[in-house]
C-alpha cells in the first residue's frame, strides 16, 4: 500500500468482506445492506480508530475499539433499517474479523507513518 488512499481502500474491502461473511452469509441479508454497513463502519473507524485512538492508545487497543465500533454500528443499523437483521453470532463474528483486519491495517499505517 503506497498511500493513505490505498490504505483506505484496503480497509474498506476488508470491512466489506467481514460484513459480507457476517451479515450476508450468517444472517441472510442482502449484499447491498452489508455494503451499506461496511461504508458506515469504514468511515467511523477511520475517524475514531485511525485518526484519534491509534496514536493515543496503540495498535491492539485501537483495533479492538474498531471492532467494537463496527459491532455497535451494525447493531444500531438493525434498529433503523427494518430489512437488516443481525444475530449475536453475526455480531461476534463481525467484531472479531474487523478487529483482526484493523490490527494489520494499523500496523501498516504505523510502519508507513501514515497514522
N, C-alpha and C positions, 0 to 999 in steps of 0.2 A: 504494500500500500504506500503510494508515494505522497499523497496529500490528505488533508483533512476531509476533502470531498470524497475521496475513495474510501476513507475510513468510515464516513457516514453511510455510504452505500453498503459497505460490508456489514456494518452494524444493523442497517435496515433489513438486509437479506437474511441475516442470522435470526433476527427477531421475527421476520415473516415465516421462516422455517419453523421456529418454535411455536408460533401461533397456529400455523397450518397443522402441525402434528397434534397440538393440544386441543384446538377448538374445532378443527375440521374432521380429523380422524377419530378423536376420542368423544366429542360431543355432537358431531354431525352438523355443524354449522356450515354456511356457505363459505366459499373461498373469499368472496367479497367482504364478509364480516371479519374473517381472520385478517385480511389485508387492512381493513379499517382499524382494527385494534393494533396491528403492527405499526401503522403510521403514527397513531396517538402515542404508543409506548416509545417508539424511537425518538419522537420529538421531546417528550418529557424526560427520558433517560439522558438525552444529550444535554439538556439544560441542567437537570438536577444532578445526575450522576457524573457526567464527564466534566462539565464546566465548574460545578460547585463542590461536590463531595470528593471527587478523585484527588484533587490537590490537597484537600484538608485531612482526609482520613485514610487515604491509601487505597490500593487496588482491591484487596479482598473485601473490605467493608463496603466500598463503593459498589462492587459487583453484586454483593448480597442486597444492598439497598436498591439497586436497579432491578433485581429480581422481584423484590417486594413491591416496588413501584409498579412494575409491569403487571403483577398479580392484582393489585388494587385497581389499576386502570381497567383491566378485563372484567373484574367483579362489578365495578361501578357501571361499565358499559352494558353489562347484562341487565341492570336495572332500567337503563334509559333506552335501550334498543330492544324492543319486545321479541323479535325473532332470534336474538342472540342469547344462547343459554350456555352456562358453564356448570361444571361439577367440581367437587373438591379434588378429584383425581386430575382433571384437566388443569385446574389452577396450580396444583402442586407440581405437575409436570412442567407447566409454563414457567413457574418460578425457578425451578432447577435448571432448565435449559437456558433461560435468559441470563441467570446469574453466571453459569459456566461460560457462555458466549461472551458476556461482558468482561469476565476476568481476562480473557485472551485479547479482547479489543483494547481494554485499558492497558494491558502490558505493552501492546504495540504502541499505543498513544504515548505512553511514558517513555518508551525506548526511543521513539522518533521525536520526542519533545514537542508533541502536538498539544498535549494537555498538561 
